[in-house]
Amino acid sequence: MQPSVASMVESQEPTVTTRPNQYRVFPQRLLRLLAPFLLLCVAISFISIYLIRYFGFQTTLPRELASFQTCGNAGERNNLEHWIRPPTDLLHNMTDTELFWRASCVPQIKEYPFARVPKIAFLFLTRGPLPLAPLWERFFEGHEGLYSIYIHALPSYQLNFSSSSVFYQRQIPSQLTEWGMMNMCDAERRLLANALLDITNERFVLVSESCIPIYNFSFVYPYITKSKHSFMGAFDDPGPYGRGRYDYNMLPEVTMADWRKGAQWFEVDRKVAIYITEDTKFYPKFLNFCRPHACYTDEHYFPTMLTIRAPDLLANRSLTWTDWSRGGAHPATFGEADITVVFLRGLLEGQSCLYNDQTTSVCFLFARKFAPSALEPLLLLAPKYFGY
């Protein structure tokens, strides 16, 4: 029996003794196969970390999603210059609703975190050319960085100025305007909104192609920027051309006691400009119930709305001289024969008004209306009487 048992044990020994060796051999082979792959993964990881650290991560979003970067790319958004740099191209494709919304965005911290030099934005509302541009060119000369220019002309008209002109590429996207209609106020709001996109614009002067400055820039700039009021007429006219134009359909937003009248040509500060641009409460009332020939929005909308919203901010006078002495629906226009020494002195003398609650003899900084034929004599006499 013993030999058979011994032979059985001997026959079983190889099976018992070889299984542990098989288990030890398998992991070693697996590790030898996986080791190069693991080393490759580690190398790729280190290379990826290096590339991300030194070259930045770039998204692989589809083109449609990547185009939804309205504020510029990440590199631009990471510096203050992106937010304070004025638009380099005034020709955008925003609708009025989008433009007014964008322009009404206001920083809540009043102190600016950069050296800000306040500028005066000159808003030219014109149907076509600027025949008095050479006079304005002389007025602006030497004062770069203290002013900006925006021009609203008819959509079909393209201004053509040389690259050396201060008016070069200063035309904004425009729409049709008609005298006495609400679209005239739309154009003025459009000018203000485009100018508000430049955060360094602090004051805003509305002028036409027939306006001229009657003082030099060195006088005009501090007069405007140091004023604590905005210059807009807003008076209560009890007659037929004042309260007589009021429509009771404007209730309850606008009452008869709120109704005001003023000249179209204004100068306002940034706060008032935003009030005008952001308005949606009073706009529908004037759009629907102030129409020619019973009512003229350019004479009533802004004066009335601002009397309700910010009466203490208004000087209740305009900075633009106009002659209504001849009567009629439009002021007098002055041509070449009218430009005399006596006439120019009359623009500058014999005035009295309030400036920062103090009496002053300088009440007007601009004058209208001047025909194209007045340009040559104005260029001749401006150095002596206007100082430019």
C-alpha positions in Angstrom: 0.0 0.0 0.0 2.8 2.3 0.9 4.3 2.5 -2.6 1.0 3.4 -4.1 0.5 6.1 -1.5 4.0 7.4 -2.0 3.6 7.4 -5.7 0.3 9.3 -5.3 1.9 11.9 -3.0 4.8 12.2 -5.4 2.3 12.7 -8.3 0.5 15.4 -6.4 3.5 17.4 -5.2 4.2 19.1 -8.6 0.6 20.4 -8.6 0.8 21.7 -5.0 4.2 23.3 -5.3 3.8 24.9 -8.7 0.6 27.0 -8.2 2.2 29.7 -6.0 4.9 30.2 -8.6 2.3 30.7 -11.3 0.5 33.5 -9.3 3.8 35.3 -8.6 4.8 35.1 -12.3 1.5 36.7 -13.6 1.7 40.0 -11.7 5.3 40.5 -12.7 4.4 40.1 -16.3 1.5 42.5 -15.9 3.6 45.1 -14.3 6.2 44.8 -17.0 3.4 45.4 -19.6 1.8 48.3 -17.7 4.9 50.1 -16.5 5.6 51.9 -19.9 1.9 53.0 -20.1 2.0 54.4 -16.6 5.2 56.3 -17.3 3.6 57.7 -20.5 0.6 58.9 -18.5 2.7 60.6 -15.9 4.7 62.3 -18.6 1.6 63.5 -20.4 0.3 64.9 -17.1 3.4 66.9 -16.4 3.5 68.2 -20.0 -0.2 69.3 -19.7 0.4 71.1 -16.4 3.4 72.9 -17.9 1.4 74.0 -21.0 -1.6 75.2 -18.9 0.6 77.1 -16.5 2.8 78.9 -19.1 0.5 79.2 -22.1 -3.0 79.3 -20.7 -6.1 77.2 -21.3 -8.0 77.7 -24.5 -11.5 76.6 -24.8 -12.7 74.3 -27.5 -16.3 75.5 -27.4 -18.2 75.5 -30.6 -18.1 78.7 -32.6 -21.7 79.5 -31.8 -21.0 79.4 -28.1 -17.7 81.2 -28.3 -19.3 84.1 -30.1 -21.3 84.9 -27.0 -18.4 86.9 -25.5 -20.1 90.3 -25.5 -17.5 91.9 -23.3 -14.4 90.8 -25.2 -12.1 87.9 -24.5 -10.7 86.9 -21.1 -7.4 88.7 -21.7 -9.2 92.0 -22.4 -11.6 91.7 -19.5 -8.8 91.2 -17.0 -7.6 94.8 -17.2 -9.3 98.1 -16.4 -8.3 99.6 -19.7 -10.9 97.5 -21.4 -13.7 99.0 -19.4 -12.7 102.7 -19.6 -11.4 102.8 -23.2 -13.9 104.7 -25.4 -15.2 102.9 -28.5 -12.8 103.3 -31.4 -15.6 102.9 -34.0 -18.8 104.8 -33.6 -20.6 102.7 -36.2 -22.2 99.9 -34.2 -25.3 97.7 -34.9 -27.1 98.2 -31.6 -30.8 99.0 -31.6 -31.9 102.1 -29.7 -33.3 99.8 -26.9 -29.9 98.1 -26.6 -28.0 101.4 -26.9 -30.0 103.1 -24.2 -29.7 100.2 -21.9 -26.0 100.0 -22.3 -25.6 103.8 -21.9 -27.6 103.8 -18.7 -25.3 101.4 -16.9 -23.8 103.5 -14.0 -21.0 102.6 -11.6 -22.2 102.8 -8.0 -18.8 103.8 -6.6 -18.4 107.5 -7.2 -14.6 107.7 -7.0 -12.8 106.7 -10.2 -9.9 104.2 -9.8 -7.9 106.0 -12.5 -6.8 109.5 -13.5 -9.9 110.8 -15.2 -9.9 114.0 -17.2 -13.5 115.1 -17.8 -14.4 115.9 -21.4 -17.1 117.9 -23.0 -19.1 116.0 -25.6 -20.3 118.1 -28.5 -23.4 116.6 -30.1 -24.0 117.9 -33.6 -27.6 117.3 -34.7 -27.7 118.0 -38.5 -29.6 117.0 -41.6 -26.6 117.0 -43.8 -23.3 118.9 -44.1 -21.6 121.0 -41.5 -20.9 124.3 -43.4 -19.4 126.0 -40.4 -17.0 123.2 -39.7 -13.8 125.4 -40.4 -14.9 127.7 -37.5 -15.3 124.8 -35.1 -12.0 123.3 -36.2 -10.3 126.5 -35.1 -12.3 126.5 -31.8 -11.1 122.9 -31.0 -7.5 123.3 -32.1 -5.0 122.7 -29.4 -7.4 121.2 -26.9 -7.2 117.5 -27.7 -8.2 115.2 -24.8 -10.7 117.7 -23.4 -13.6 117.2 -25.9 -15.2 114.6 -28.1 -17.5 114.9 -31.1 -20.6 113.0 -32.2 -22.7 113.7 -35.3 -26.2 112.6 -36.1 -27.1 113.3 -39.7 -29.8 111.8 -41.9 -29.2 108.1 -42.6 -28.8 108.7 -46.3 -26.1 111.4 -45.8 -22.4 110.5 -45.3 -20.1 113.2 -44.0 -16.8 113.4 -45.9 -14.0 114.9 -43.8 -10.2 114.3 -44.2 -8.4 112.2 -41.6 -6.8 115.4 -40.2 -10.3 116.8 -39.3 -11.7 116.7 -35.8 -15.0 115.5 -37.5 -13.4 112.5 -39.2 -15.3 109.3 -38.5 -17.5 110.9 -35.8 -20.8 110.1 -37.4 -23.0 107.8 -35.4 -25.8 105.4 -36.6 -28.9 107.5 -37.2 -32.5 107.4 -38.1 -34.9 109.8 -39.8 -35.8 112.9 -37.9 -38.6 115.4 -38.5 -39.1 118.8 -37.0 -41.6 118.8 -34.1 -41.8 115.0 -34.0 -40.8 112.6 -31.3 -38.0 111.2 -33.5 -36.2 114.5 -33.1 -35.9 113.7 -29.3 -35.0 110.2 -30.3 -32.0 111.6 -32.2 -31.0 113.7 -29.2 -31.2 110.7 -26.9 -29.2 108.7 -29.4 -26.4 111.3 -29.4 -26.4 111.3 -25.6 -26.3 107.5 -25.4 -23.4 107.2 -27.8 -21.5 109.8 -25.9 -22.2 108.2 -22.5 -20.3 105.1 -23.7 -17.2 107.1 -23.2 -16.9 107.3 -19.4 -14.6 110.3 -19.6 -17.4 112.4 -21.1 -18.8 114.5 -18.2 -20.7 117.3 -20.0 -22.9 117.2 -23.1 -23.7 120.1 -25.4 -26.3 119.8 -28.1 -25.6 122.0 -31.2 -26.8 122.2 -34.8 -25.0 122.8 -38.1 -26.0 126.5 -37.8 -24.5 127.0 -34.3 -21.2 128.7 -33.5 -19.1 129.2 -30.3 -18.9 132.8 -29.3 -16.0 132.3 -26.8 -12.8 130.4 -27.1 -12.4 126.8 -25.8 -10.2 128.0 -22.9 -13.2 130.0 -21.6 -15.9 127.5 -22.5 -14.4 124.5 -20.8 -14.2 125.7 -17.2 -17.5 127.6 -17.5 -19.2 124.4 -18.3 -17.3 121.8 -16.2 -17.3 124.0 -13.1 -21.1 124.6 -13.2 -23.2 122.8 -10.6 -26.2 123.0 -12.8 -27.2 121.7 -16.2 -28.3 124.3 -18.7 -31.8 123.7 -19.9 -34.7 126.0 -20.0 -37.8 124.7 -18.1 -40.3 127.5 -17.5 -44.0 127.5 -16.9 -45.7 129.3 -19.8 -49.4 129.9 -18.9 -50.3 130.9 -22.5 -51.6 128.9 -25.5 -48.0 127.9 -26.6 -47.3 126.6 -23.1 -50.0 125.1 -20.9 -52.3 125.4 -23.9 -50.4 122.4 -25.4 -51.0 120.1 -22.4 -53.2 117.0 -22.9 -55.0 115.6 -19.9 -54.3 112.1 -21.3 -50.8 112.5 -19.8 -52.2 112.0 -16.3 -51.2 110.6 -13.9 -47.5 110.7 -14.9 -47.6 114.3 -16.0 -49.9 116.9 -14.4 -50.6 120.4 -15.6 -48.5 121.8 -12.8 -45.5 119.8 -14.1 -45.8 121.0 -17.6 -42.8 123.0 -18.8 -41.3 124.5 -21.9 -37.8 125.2 -23.0 -35.3 125.6 -25.9 -34.2 122.5 -27.7 -30.5 123.3 -27.4 -29.2 122.2 -24.0 -26.1 121.4 -22.1 -26.3 118.7 -19.4 -24.0 116.9 -17.0 -23.6 113.1 -17.0 -26.3 112.5 -14.3 -28.9 114.4 -16.2 -27.9 112.8 -19.5 -28.5 109.4 -18.0 -32.0 110.5 -16.8 -32.8 111.5 -20.4 -31.4 108.3 -21.9 -33.0 105.8 -19.5 -36.5 107.2 -19.4 -39.3 104.8 -20.2 -41.9 106.3 -17.9 -42.7 109.6 -19.6 -41.6 108.7 -23.1 -44.9 107.0 -24.1 -47.0 109.9 -22.9 -45.2 112.4 -25.0 -45.0 110.0 -28.0 -48.8 109.6 -27.9 -50.1 112.9 -26.7 -47.6 115.6 -27.8 -47.8 115.8 -31.6 -47.7 118.6 -34.1 -49.3 121.0 -34.5 -50.9 120.9 -31.2 -47.7 120.2 -29.3 -43.9 119.9 -30.0 -42.0 117.4 -28.1 -38.6 119.0 -28.5 -39.9 122.0 -26.6 -41.7 120.1 -23.8 -40.5 116.5 -23.3 -37.1 117.0 -21.6 -38.0 120.2 -19.7 -41.1 118.6 -18.2 -39.5 115.2 -17.4 -36.5 116.8 -15.7 -38.6 119.2 -13.8 -40.3 116.2 -12.3 -37.2 114.1 -11.8 -34.4 116.6 -11.0 -35.6 120.2 -10.8 -32.7 121.3 -8.6 -30.1 120.3 -11.2 -31.4 122.7 -13.8 -30.2 126.3 -14.3 -33.5 127.0 -16.2 -31.7 128.7 -19.1 -29.9 127.8 -22.3 -26.3 128.5 -23.2 -27.3 129.1 -26.9 -28.3 132.5 -28.0 -31.2 132.7 -30.4 -33.1 135.6 -31.9 -36.9 135.2 -31.9 -37.6 138.9 -32.3 -38.8 138.6 -35.9 -41.7 136.3 -34.9 -42.8 133.1 -36.6 -42.2 129.4 -35.9 -38.5 129.6 -36.5 -35.7 132.0 -35.2 -33.9 134.5 -37.3 -31.1 133.3 -39.6 -28.0 135.4 -40.1 -26.0 135.5 -43.4 -22.9 137.3 -44.7 -24.4 140.8 -44.6 -25.4 140.4 -40.9 -21.9 139.7 -39.6 -20.8 143.1 -38.5 -18.8 144.4 -35.5 -21.9 145.8 -34.0 -23.7 142.5 -34.3 -20.9 140.5 -32.8 -20.6 142.9 -29.8 -24.3 142.5 -29.3 -23.9 138.8 -28.8 -21.3 139.4 -26.0 -22.6 142.4 -24.2 -25.6 143.6 -22.2 -26.4 140.2 -20.5 -27.2 139.3 -16.9 -28.0 135.9 -15.5 -27.1 133.5 -12.6 -24.1 131.2 -12.7 -23.7 128.9 -9.6 -26.1 131.2 -7.8 -24.0 134.3 -8.6 -24.8 137.1 -11.0 -22.7 137.1 -14.2 -22.6 139.0 -17.5 -21.8 135.9 -19.5 -25.0 134.0 -20.2 -24.4 132.5 -23.7 -21.5 130.5 -25.0 -23.0 129.6 -28.4 -25.3 131.3 -30.9 -27.5 130.4 -33.8 -28.8 130.4 -36.6 -26.0 131.2 -39.1 -26.2 130.5 -42.8 -23.2 129.1 -44.7 -22.6 132.5 -46.3 -21.7 133.8 -42.8 -18.6 131.6 -42.6 -16.0 133.9 -44.3 -16.8 137.1 -42.2 -16.9 135.0 -39.1 -13.5 133.5 -39.7 -12.2 137.0 -40.3 -13.7 138.5 -37.1 -13.6 135.6 -34.7 -9.9 136.0 -33.6 -10.6 139.5 -32.3 -14.2 139.1 -30.9 -14.4 135.4 -30.0 -10.8 134.8 -29.1 -10.1 132.0 -31.5 
